[in-house]
């Protein structure tokens, strides 16, 4: 038996349409002249409301989003003093276990100076404290947290990571990239059931925003075996969004990878769930702009001008490459030859060049994804088009992290971040997504930002609202490997739809019902 939805307006055009659905899939959707061609049982009159496909957040972090709901949020703190006051209050009111805070952002402070280990030790030198940076690529730790991670003054920096030190050469608590990851892994983790509950909680928050599918873009950060079990359990528990997983490279192919037979068993169990699929492999090539760890040509404004930077073809480069160009090519080729889609984080323009080199070296570059690509030249856009790979942007970053970008890059260079218009005009397959919990993750924040860039960002890179919606629906499905399965409400696709009282093409703050 089918359900017939009548008297609704297609959200992208305002056209009155009707749609028939059976077994959760669209049978037909077409214009209506007001005379309902559909009849019989199961008729649903939508009262002239506007209908759109559910959004697809094709780059986010689902488990971390759920876990962060229990942590101290520092997102509104505008000074070192405000951060420290919030940490003191949390320490006093919730004294047990590690004190984990998120959305720490030193670029909101006058002068932009980080807090230090000494600042946090004044609150407690025995209780581990970690302040995770808003961009997810850095942390400030106190001495107890470093000790728990077995980091001391004799600990060397690791490849792709750095332990910050003060003028005296001693640890100052700042941990960048792989060092940040290492320290966080020392914190106690939820068991599989606790992880699953966190995933479901994150899914519920996303569903309220009209999201029907979310891609976890770093599965394995804590423990790949347990996380795959947790995502499978969350699907069985009825997580309200479909889930797509991208597994960290090192946990699949590295020296400490999950044994192949066990990994195959875990993936088969996940893929057996109708709403859950393992889709690919995640690789990082650099860091983030706000922490000055994105690999860029030129110099961050916060970099000490007396520091001599490395050069490539006569151009200075700043930030941090996680892997050498040769290692990156090896990693991409390894996953490619294993039949996987590779999704590669590249924020700086220098990193993006190396990522394009690695993707172009495969025999099917159009299979793979470049995530972020925030700084792109015209030449790089042309090359990306010729390679044929996917590109994802997170327009909400411009709204949430603008001051940090201007502090690190200057007004002119920051104005050209996230070149949506140029990438779309080049014909590059482009999707929009959030990277939550780095930002709040409301798709409409991204859509409205992409179609009306904030002051200080070149308006010539605006896209239309309709293009932005498509980038968050049909294009999200395609980059996820779900083309035709969701994101369009075309015949044969899943009937994942959302309704609006106001016209989503003109409403100031669209809200799904």
Secondary structure as UniProt FT lines:
FT   STRAND          3..10
FT   TURN            11..13
FT   STRAND          16..22
FT   TURN            23..24
FT   STRAND          25..31
FT   TURN            41..42
FT   STRAND          43..45
FT   TURN            47..48
FT   STRAND          50..53
FT   STRAND          55..60
FT   HELIX           62..68
FT   TURN            69..70
FT   STRAND          72..73
FT   TURN            75..76
FT   HELIX           80..93
FT   STRAND          99..104
FT   HELIX           106..108
FT   TURN            110..111
FT   HELIX           117..121
FT   TURN            122..123
FT   STRAND          129..133
FT   TURN            134..135
FT   STRAND          138..141
FT   HELIX           143..148
FT   TURN            149..150
FT   TURN            153..154
FT   TURN            159..160
FT   STRAND          161..165
FT   TURN            167..168
FT   STRAND          171..177
FT   HELIX           178..184
FT   TURN            185..186
FT   HELIX           192..207
FT   TURN            208..210
FT   STRAND          211..219
FT   HELIX           224..236
FT   TURN            237..238
FT   STRAND          242..248
FT   HELIX           249..253
FT   TURN            255..256
FT   HELIX           260..271
FT   TURN            274..275
FT   STRAND          276..284
FT   TURN            289..292
FT   STRAND          296..297
FT   TURN            301..302
FT   TURN            305..306
FT   STRAND          311..312
FT   TURN            313..314
FT   STRAND          315..318
FT   HELIX           325..337
FT   TURN            338..339
FT   STRAND          341..346
FT   HELIX           349..360
FT   HELIX           365..367
FT   STRAND          369..372
FT   HELIX           378..387
FT   STRAND          390..393
FT   HELIX           396..400
FT   HELIX           402..409
FT   HELIX           411..414
FT   TURN            415..416
FT   HELIX           420..425
FT   TURN            426..427
FT   STRAND          430..432
FT   TURN            436..437
FT   HELIX           443..451
FT   TURN            455..456
FT   HELIX           459..461
FT   HELIX           465..471
FT   TURN            472..473
FT   HELIX           474..479
FT   TURN            480..481
FT   TURN            483..485
FT   TURN            491..492
FT   STRAND          497..500
FT   TURN            504..506
//
